[in-house]
Amino acid sequence: MKMKKKVLSFLLTLCLVMTFVPMAAFAEEPDKISITTVDQLLQFAKAVDNGEYNDKTDAVVSLDADLDLAGIAWKPIGSVFAADGTLQHYFSGKFYGNGHTISNLDFSENYGKTEYPSFGFFSEVYGAEISGLTIQGKLDVSNSGYVYFGTVAGVAADSKISDCVSDVSFTDTDKYINGTVALCGYTINSTIEYCQNKGDFSITKDVSSFQMGGIVGLAQNSTVQYCANTGDMTSWTPCTGGIVGQLFQNSKIINCYSTGKMVPLGNGTTDFGGIAGTVGADTEIKHCYFAGGMDVSQYTATTPYKRLGGIAGGVSSDTPAFENNYFVGTENVPACFKYPDAGKAKTLDDMKTEGFFNDITAAGGNYRINPNGTPLLPAPKYAVSFVVTPAELANVAIKVNGQEVANPVDLEAGTYTVEVSADNCEAFNSNITITADTATHTQTIAMTYLPADYTKVDEAIAKAKALNKDNYKDFSAVEAAVNAVARGKNITQQAEVDAMEKAIEDAVSALQYKGADYTKVDAAIAKADALNKDNYKDFSAVEAAVHAVVRDKNITEQSKVDAMAKAIEDAIAALQYKDADYTKVDAAIAKANALNKDNYKDFTAVKAAVNAVVRDKNITEQSKVDAMAKAIEDAIAALQYKDAGKTTPTPAATATPTPAATPAPTPAATTAPQSTIPQTGDTSNPALLVVLMLVSGSAAIGTAVVGSKKKHNR
């Protein structure tokens, strides 16, 4: 661990040198630069390599735009080493990423070269603060060598890295590699918090000295807290952990989780854990969970797995501390072989429940519930300062979301309601939005002195707004008066404010209502006019409702007008048709009843027509009633008398006759029907009797003639 010795030696030298630095040297205004282009980023890197940022802890570098580094073979910032490997120049200031992304950063070409023993976006940082930075890119290993690699920084000493995201894939390409791979390769006396790794790491060769972690490869006397790994790790390295590869010398992992899939390789000679690969003396893992699952399909070690664990793989000391940790249970994989109580096994489904959230938080974990998955980390907080002007204001009070706060106050990213009050000033009330951008961490609030009294103006406006402008012929004067109100007048301009109120009141007073809408009334009247009143029993109610219409109502009386329309409609709805005229039907029925049905061949059609009469028709159905009468009349007209002289017709008489079966009729056999000859006691007129006898005689003679013709014809 030559590099470790060099780092520690450098830190000791740095402390001794700083003892003799005059304090006045730090009293100068901090250096501030803004980076918005790739060229500016490269110029900044060159300045660091020139030593311009050595021990410049007050320097501020602000990344103020997303940058695309496609096509650039990246050289780490601060990568000037002496021949003996001692770092010459480094970055010691504050680098604010402000939530921006460095994309398409390709570490492949220069990784593993001897001139870069520490490699990443930054090579090594000392006394630095890096925040709000996202690194996206790749590393396909093309050179072998011992390298402290971290996507954000290869080495961080006495530094703080917060709110950073690594989305860099790491893949070995059949090269023998050693060192570290993580968001930060090696941390010493540093804090890494609110960071996330999204990149997948894959090392498929058996290497002798390598620490792989989603967040930190090798952590010494450092704290990793509120961090998450979602990248998958396939590894055959001595120390691999979802969060930290190797945790030693008083280092801690607190409130972190890993959901990336872990794929251990090899035959059990390496330490592989869901949270940490190897833990050492006086280390802690608390309030953490591993929900990525272990894929042991390529793991050739025999059970029990002594160096594979859901929380920690191997333990190099008897003094680690484990508390309130959980992991997805995989067959034959304990929390930690040496410390089985390092964590509790759960199913992945269990970890997505509110019950699991309650369990881990009740025991001290700090998480946010996630209705769609496993618990989430709390959001990072930023120190927000309020600059209230004018500076001479007295009794300034600041409330955030209704709670009075000190200035500055730590706030998560989000939108807040801020209220500020001060003597003789109008209260300030507005929403502010806090992001990773440091520009939002200082909020300047300009207070104003008490304004003019707008009470009467507001009352007039409220009165105007309470009106329905559609009720008036012309509302424009009111709108113009309201729109003419100018806010922001102070008390010396009260007369102008009062004039605004009067203008609104005058415009309201001059309003004229529109007339009521008589559309429904007119439609109802038209409907009534279209009716034939002679069809109804009583049309007077409709006429009365129409005559009751009054035409002078305005729009505020619309309900009265609508009631007029309803009255007409209701009167129309209540109308009853007159009954249909059954006179013709009754005459036809009487005519039918006067007939002797026995005189006719078939009287059923008449009977059916009479029986078909329906008596419930109204005047609108008169045609149907007339059709009934016609049906009866038509049936009567179609009647056929039975043949004369055949009082009892037989089938033989109506079939094809033969001479033997049907003799010629004689006059005596063809007398007129008895029903037409007056009987004894008949009071009929004698003249009528004579006529009937003559008719009967004529009929007999006719029958004899017809019979004679038939005989001759045969």
GIFEN-V766191 format. One record per residue. N is the residue number from 1. RES is the residue in one letter. PHI is phi in whole degrees, 0 to 359 (* if undefined). NEAR is the number of other C-alpha atoms within 8 Angstrom. Layout:
N:RES:PHI:NEAR + N:RES:PHI:NEAR
//
This chain:
1:M:*:4 + 2:K:303:5 + 3:M:297:7 + 4:K:302:7 + 5:K:299:8 + 6:K:295:10 + 7:V:296:8 + 8:L:297:8 + 9:S:298:8 + 10:F:296:9 + 11:L:298:8 + 12:L:298:8 + 13:T:299:8 + 14:L:298:8 + 15:C:296:8 + 16:L:296:8 + 17:V:296:8 + 18:M:294:7 + 19:T:297:6 + 20:F:261:6 + 21:V:280:7 + 22:P:299:5 + 23:M:296:6 + 24:A:298:6 + 25:A:294:7 + 26:F:260:6 + 27:A:272:6 + 28:E:287:6 + 29:E:298:4 + 30:P:300:7 + 31:D:285:7 + 32:K:227:8 + 33:I:226:7 + 34:S:244:8 + 35:I:246:12 + 36:T:233:11 + 37:T:227:8 + 38:V:297:10 + 39:D:300:6 + 40:Q:295:9 + 41:L:296:10 + 42:L:294:8 + 43:Q:295:8 + 44:F:298:8 + 45:A:300:11 + 46:K:296:9 + 47:A:297:10 + 48:V:296:15 + 49:D:296:13 + 50:N:274:7 + 51:G:89:10 + 52:E:287:8 + 53:Y:243:13 + 54:N:299:10 + 55:D:59:9 + 56:K:268:10 + 57:T:292:9 + 58:D:270:9 + 59:A:294:12 + 60:V:237:12 + 61:V:242:12 + 62:S:244:12 + 63:L:275:13 + 64:D:247:10 + 65:A:197:9 + 66:D:290:10 + 67:L:234:10 + 68:D:252:9 + 69:L:258:11 + 70:A:302:8 + 71:G:87:4 + 72:I:256:7 + 73:A:281:9 + 74:W:288:10 + 75:K:249:8 + 76:P:297:12 + 77:I:286:15 + 78:G:79:14 + 79:S:229:18 + 80:V:256:10 + 81:F:243:12 + 82:A:284:8 + 83:A:299:5 + 84:D:275:5 + 85:G:91:9 + 86:T:285:9 + 87:L:290:9 + 88:Q:269:9 + 89:H:227:14 + 90:Y:202:18 + 91:F:257:15 + 92:S:233:15 + 93:G:265:15 + 94:K:249:12 + 95:F:246:12 + 96:Y:260:14 + 97:G:284:16 + 98:N:57:14 + 99:G:80:10 + 100:H:272:12 + 101:T:240:12 + 102:I:263:13 + 103:S:251:12 + 104:N:55:10 + 105:L:276:14 + 106:D:254:13 + 107:F:272:14 + 108:S:297:11 + 109:E:296:9 + 110:N:258:11 + 111:Y:294:12 + 112:G:87:13 + 113:K:287:10 + 114:T:299:6 + 115:E:283:7 + 116:Y:232:14 + 117:P:293:11 + 118:S:242:12 + 119:F:216:18 + 120:G:165:14 + 121:F:301:13 + 122:F:258:13 + 123:S:287:16 + 124:E:219:16 + 125:V:235:15 + 126:Y:227:12 + 127:G:60:12 + 128:A:254:15 + 129:E:227:12 + 130:I:239:13 + 131:S:213:12 + 132:G:63:15 + 133:L:246:15 + 134:T:245:13 + 135:I:248:14 + 136:Q:234:12 + 137:G:173:12 + 138:K:206:12 + 139:L:216:11 + 140:D:257:11 + 141:V:300:13 + 142:S:243:11 + 143:N:231:10 + 144:S:269:11 + 145:G:150:10 + 146:Y:268:9 + 147:V:224:14 + 148:Y:278:14 + 149:F:252:17 + 150:G:218:19 + 151:T:302:16 + 152:V:275:11 + 153:A:210:17 + 154:G:294:18 + 155:V:224:15 + 156:A:231:16 + 157:A:239:12 + 158:D:50:10 + 159:S:232:13 + 160:K:225:13 + 161:I:241:12 + 162:S:221:12 + 163:D:55:13 + 164:C:249:13 + 165:V:233:13 + 166:S:249:14 + 167:D:233:11 + 168:V:236:13 + 169:S:275:11 + 170:F:237:13 + 171:T:225:10 + 172:D:281:13 + 173:T:239:7 + 174:D:59:5 + 175:K:245:10 + 176:Y:278:8 + 177:I:236:11 + 178:N:217:12 + 179:G:122:11 + 180:T:219:15 + 181:V:214:17 + 182:A:182:14 + 183:L:296:16 + 184:C:230:17 + 185:G:295:17 + 186:Y:219:16 + 187:T:244:16 + 188:I:222:11 + 189:N:54:10 + 190:S:229:13 + 191:T:236:12 + 192:I:242:13 + 193:E:216:12 + 194:Y:53:13 + 195:C:249:14 + 196:Q:217:14 + 197:N:250:14 + 198:K:248:11 + 199:G:282:12 + 200:D:269:10 + 201:F:248:12 + 202:S:218:10 + 203:I:230:10 + 204:T:259:9 + 205:K:260:11 + 206:D:285:7 + 207:V:245:11 + 208:S:269:7 + 209:S:215:8 + 210:F:201:12 + 211:Q:239:15 + 212:M:239:17 + 213:G:212:18 + 214:G:296:18 + 215:I:254:16 + 216:V:227:19 + 217:G:281:19 + 218:L:226:16 + 219:A:248:15 + 220:Q:236:13 + 221:N:49:13 + 222:S:228:14 + 223:T:240:12 + 224:V:246:14 + 225:Q:220:13 + 226:Y:54:12 + 227:C:240:16 + 228:A:218:16 + 229:N:237:15 + 230:T:242:11 + 231:G:277:13 + 232:D:276:11 + 233:M:230:12 + 234:T:248:12 + 235:S:210:13 + 236:W:230:13 + 237:T:233:16 + 238:P:300:13 + 239:C:220:15 + 240:T:227:18 + 241:G:220:19 + 242:G:301:19 + 243:I:254:17 + 244:V:231:18 + 245:G:289:18 + 246:Q:227:18 + 247:L:248:16 + 248:F:212:14 + 249:Q:54:10 + 250:N:67:11 + 251:S:272:15 + 252:K:223:13 + 253:I:240:12 + 254:I:232:13 + 255:N:55:14 + 256:C:237:15 + 257:Y:217:13 + 258:S:227:15 + 259:T:243:12 + 260:G:285:13 + 261:K:288:11 + 262:M:252:13 + 263:V:237:12 + 264:P:286:13 + 265:L:245:12 + 266:G:91:12 + 267:N:244:8 + 268:G:94:13 + 269:T:260:7 + 270:T:235:10 + 271:D:265:16 + 272:F:221:18 + 273:G:224:17 + 274:G:296:19 + 275:I:252:16 + 276:A:225:20 + 277:G:285:19 + 278:T:231:18 + 279:V:242:15 + 280:G:239:15 + 281:A:294:12 + 282:D:55:11 + 283:T:259:15 + 284:E:223:12 + 285:I:229:12 + 286:K:226:12 + 287:H:57:15 + 288:C:244:15 + 289:Y:216:12 + 290:F:243:16 + 291:A:236:13 + 292:G:271:11 + 293:G:85:12 + 294:M:256:11 + 295:D:260:9 + 296:V:263:8 + 297:S:296:4 + 298:Q:253:9 + 299:Y:269:10 + 300:T:261:8 + 301:A:292:8 + 302:T:268:7 + 303:T:280:6 + 304:P:288:5 + 305:Y:282:13 + 306:K:273:11 + 307:R:232:13 + 308:L:226:16 + 309:G:213:16 + 310:G:293:18 + 311:I:252:17 + 312:A:227:20 + 313:G:278:19 + 314:G:234:17 + 315:V:233:11 + 316:S:261:8 + 317:S:211:8 + 318:D:266:7 + 319:T:238:8 + 320:P:283:12 + 321:A:237:9 + 322:F:237:11 + 323:E:204:9 + 324:N:56:12 + 325:N:245:15 + 326:Y:221:12 + 327:F:209:15 + 328:V:287:13 + 329:G:291:11 + 330:T:236:8 + 331:E:308:4 + 332:N:72:7 + 333:V:252:10 + 334:P:278:12 + 335:A:297:16 + 336:C:197:18 + 337:F:301:13 + 338:K:282:7 + 339:Y:233:7 + 340:P:300:9 + 341:D:272:8 + 342:A:295:12 + 343:G:193:15 + 344:K:254:9 + 345:A:281:9 + 346:K:222:10 + 347:T:277:8 + 348:L:297:8 + 349:D:297:6 + 350:D:298:9 + 351:M:291:13 + 352:K:267:14 + 353:T:262:11 + 354:E:294:8 + 355:G:299:7 + 356:F:294:10 + 357:F:304:14 + 358:N:296:8 + 359:D:297:8 + 360:I:287:12 + 361:T:280:10 + 362:A:297:7 + 363:A:269:8 + 364:G:119:8 + 365:G:291:11 + 366:N:244:9 + 367:Y:223:11 + 368:R:253:8 + 369:I:292:9 + 370:N:236:9 + 371:P:295:8 + 372:N:248:5 + 373:G:178:8 + 374:T:286:12 + 375:P:303:11 + 376:L:253:8 + 377:L:290:12 + 378:P:294:8 + 379:A:287:7 + 380:P:295:8 + 381:K:247:8 + 382:Y:236:11 + 383:A:284:9 + 384:V:256:13 + 385:S:254:10 + 386:F:252:10 + 387:V:255:8 + 388:V:257:9 + 389:T:241:10 + 390:P:293:7 + 391:A:296:5 + 392:E:278:5 + 393:L:298:9 + 394:A:248:6 + 395:N:54:7 + 396:V:282:9 + 397:A:232:8 + 398:I:241:12 + 399:K:240:11 + 400:V:242:11 + 401:N:51:7 + 402:G:87:8 + 403:Q:251:6 + 404:E:292:8 + 405:V:231:9 + 406:A:281:6 + 407:N:238:8 + 408:P:278:9 + 409:V:226:10 + 410:D:277:8 + 411:L:229:9 + 412:E:286:10 + 413:A:298:12 + 414:G:155:7 + 415:T:252:8 + 416:Y:230:9 + 417:T:269:11 + 418:V:245:14 + 419:E:241:12 + 420:V:230:11 + 421:S:234:12 + 422:A:203:12 + 423:D:302:8 + 424:N:62:6 + 425:C:235:10 + 426:E:290:11 + 427:A:296:9 + 428:F:265:9 + 429:N:214:8 + 430:S:202:7 + 431:N:264:8 + 432:I:236:8 + 433:T:243:9 + 434:I:253:12 + 435:T:230:12 + 436:A:293:12 + 437:D:294:12 + 438:T:298:9 + 439:A:298:5 + 440:T:274:11 + 441:H:274:12 + 442:T:239:10 + 443:Q:248:9 + 444:T:267:8 + 445:I:238:8 + 446:A:265:7 + 447:M:274:11 + 448:T:237:7 + 449:Y:290:8 + 450:L:308:9 + 451:P:272:10 + 452:A:297:12 + 453:D:278:8 + 454:Y:260:7 + 455:T:302:6 + 456:K:293:9 + 457:V:299:11 + 458:D:297:8 + 459:E:296:8 + 460:A:294:11 + 461:I:296:10 + 462:A:299:8 + 463:K:297:8 + 464:A:294:10 + 465:K:290:7 + 466:A:287:6 + 467:L:279:6 + 468:N:268:7 + 469:K:298:6 + 470:D:290:6 + 471:N:276:9 + 472:Y:243:11 + 473:K:296:9 + 474:D:211:7 + 475:F:258:10 + 476:S:298:6 + 477:A:296:8 + 478:V:294:11 + 479:E:299:8 + 480:A:296:8 + 481:A:294:12 + 482:V:294:10 + 483:N:293:6 + 484:A:281:7 + 485:V:294:8 + 486:A:252:5 + 487:R:277:4 + 488:G:91:6 + 489:K:289:11 + 490:N:265:10 + 491:I:295:9 + 492:T:286:7 + 493:Q:250:9 + 494:Q:298:11 + 495:A:299:7 + 496:E:295:7 + 497:V:293:14 + 498:D:296:10 + 499:A:294:8 + 500:M:298:13 + 501:E:298:11 + 502:K:296:8 + 503:A:299:9 + 504:I:292:14 + 505:E:298:9 + 506:D:297:8 + 507:A:294:11 + 508:V:294:9 + 509:S:296:6 + 510:A:277:6 + 511:L:293:10 + 512:Q:236:7 + 513:Y:292:10 + 514:K:286:9 + 515:G:290:8 + 516:A:295:11 + 517:D:269:8 + 518:Y:262:8 + 519:T:303:6 + 520:K:293:9 + 521:V:298:13 + 522:D:298:9 + 523:A:296:8 + 524:A:293:11 + 525:I:297:11 + 526:A:300:8 + 527:K:296:8 + 528:A:292:10 + 529:D:297:7 + 530:A:284:6 + 531:L:275:6 + 532:N:266:7 + 533:K:299:7 + 534:D:293:5 + 535:N:278:9 + 536:Y:242:11 + 537:K:296:9 + 538:D:213:8 + 539:F:259:9 + 540:S:296:6 + 541:A:296:8 + 542:V:295:11 + 543:E:298:8 + 544:A:296:8 + 545:A:296:12 + 546:V:294:9 + 547:H:292:6 + 548:A:280:7 + 549:V:295:7 + 550:V:244:5 + 551:R:259:4 + 552:D:251:5 + 553:K:277:10 + 554:N:259:10 + 555:I:296:11 + 556:T:287:8 + 557:E:257:9 + 558:Q:302:11 + 559:S:297:7 + 560:K:293:7 + 561:V:296:13 + 562:D:298:11 + 563:A:293:8 + 564:M:299:12 + 565:A:301:13 + 566:K:293:9 + 567:A:299:9 + 568:I:295:15 + 569:E:299:9 + 570:D:296:8 + 571:A:296:11 + 572:I:296:9 + 573:A:297:6 + 574:A:274:6 + 575:L:300:10 + 576:Q:235:7 + 577:Y:294:10 + 578:K:294:9 + 579:D:287:8 + 580:A:293:11 + 581:D:270:8 + 582:Y:263:8 + 583:T:302:6 + 584:K:295:9 + 585:V:297:13 + 586:D:296:9 + 587:A:295:8 + 588:A:296:11 + 589:I:297:11 + 590:A:298:8 + 591:K:297:8 + 592:A:294:10 + 593:N:296:7 + 594:A:284:6 + 595:L:275:6 + 596:N:264:7 + 597:K:300:7 + 598:D:286:6 + 599:N:278:7 + 600:Y:239:11 + 601:K:300:9 + 602:D:214:8 + 603:F:259:10 + 604:T:294:6 + 605:A:296:8 + 606:V:294:11 + 607:K:300:8 + 608:A:295:8 + 609:A:295:12 + 610:V:293:9 + 611:N:291:6 + 612:A:281:7 + 613:V:294:8 + 614:V:246:5 + 615:R:260:4 + 616:D:253:5 + 617:K:278:11 + 618:N:259:10 + 619:I:299:11 + 620:T:289:9 + 621:E:251:9 + 622:Q:304:11 + 623:S:299:7 + 624:K:294:7 + 625:V:294:14 + 626:D:299:11 + 627:A:296:8 + 628:M:298:12 + 629:A:299:13 + 630:K:297:9 + 631:A:300:9 + 632:I:293:15 + 633:E:299:9 + 634:D:297:8 + 635:A:294:11 + 636:I:295:9 + 637:A:298:6 + 638:A:275:6 + 639:L:298:10 + 640:Q:234:7 + 641:Y:295:7 + 642:K:295:8 + 643:D:296:5 + 644:A:294:8 + 645:G:80:9 + 646:K:253:7 + 647:T:292:6 + 648:T:226:4 + 649:P:300:7 + 650:T:240:6 + 651:P:302:6 + 652:A:291:7 + 653:A:290:9 + 654:T:256:8 + 655:A:272:6 + 656:T:291:6 + 657:P:283:9 + 658:T:237:6 + 659:P:303:6 + 660:A:287:5 + 661:A:274:6 + 662:T:228:8 + 663:P:293:6 + 664:A:294:8 + 665:P:293:9 + 666:T:247:9 + 667:P:305:10 + 668:A:296:6 + 669:A:272:7 + 670:T:240:12 + 671:T:294:11 + 672:A:294:10 + 673:P:302:9 + 674:Q:297:5 + 675:S:291:5 + 676:T:259:7 + 677:I:256:9 + 678:P:300:8 + 679:Q:267:5 + 680:T:303:4 + 681:G:88:4 + 682:D:294:6 + 683:T:260:4 + 684:S:292:7 + 685:N:295:6 + 686:P:298:6 + 687:A:298:6 + 688:L:297:8 + 689:L:296:11 + 690:V:296:8 + 691:V:300:8 + 692:L:297:10 + 693:M:293:8 + 694:L:297:8 + 695:V:297:8 + 696:S:296:10 + 697:G:296:9 + 698:S:297:8 + 699:A:297:11 + 700:A:292:13 + 701:I:297:9 + 702:G:297:8 + 703:T:295:12 + 704:A:294:12 + 705:V:293:8 + 706:V:299:8 + 707:G:295:10 + 708:S:294:9 + 709:K:298:8 + 710:K:299:8 + 711:K:295:8 + 712:H:294:6 + 713:N:295:5 + 714:R:288:4
//
